[in-house]
Amino acid sequence: MEKHMPKPDEYARMVKAASGRSKGWKNIPLAFLVGGAVCAAGEGLRQLYLSAGLSPDWAGAMVSVSLIAASALLTGLGVYDDIAKAGGAGALVPITGFANAVVSPALEFRPEGMVLGTGSRLFAIAGPVIAYGLAASWIYGFIFWLLNR
């Protein structure tokens, strides 16, 4: 039996029929508001850490750690998915989206146990990114060290 392959114009009609209308008028402002809220929270934390006496470098590092921890916690509680549905790219592009991408796959395997389930899946998505970043930083650092001896 030969399978029928749609012609390009037929395919375009099928795609148009299956796709809903774009809700850009709604999604873009929500992404802007959610992303702005993440940035505002980050700046608020930065000011808090600076007022506590941390140096600007340490305050920046603590903001990153705090946003990652908050995102991981909200993902574990099931709240972050709702924020991401509403805010789209505004929730997924900042560092909070990265933390969500690390934690989400691990939660699906909770029934398999802490080590073989959650632990083994914790870096399923973000692991290659982390591994590449670490390898690249070692290589760049070594080259920098060689050039500046």
C-alpha angles and dihedrals in degrees: 000000000000117000117231113240114202119236116244094260091045090050092049090054091049092051092048091050093048095044121078123223115280114260093203091135087064103029099050097055091044091051089049092050096046093044089047091050090053090050092045090050089050092051091047090053090047092054090047092052092045091051088051088061102260118144116250091255093051092043090054092049091049091050090055092048092047094049091047092049092047092049093048091049093048089048091051090050091050094243100108093065090059091049090049092049090054099037102034112183090005088070099033103047101058123073088274090068090054091053090048090052090053097047102038099069091047093055092058090063098047093115089062091063140262097285106030095032115030098018096049093047098042094098099029094119104021097035096088091048092051092045092050092047093051093046092047092048091052092049094045091045092051092049090047090050092050093049094047102044 
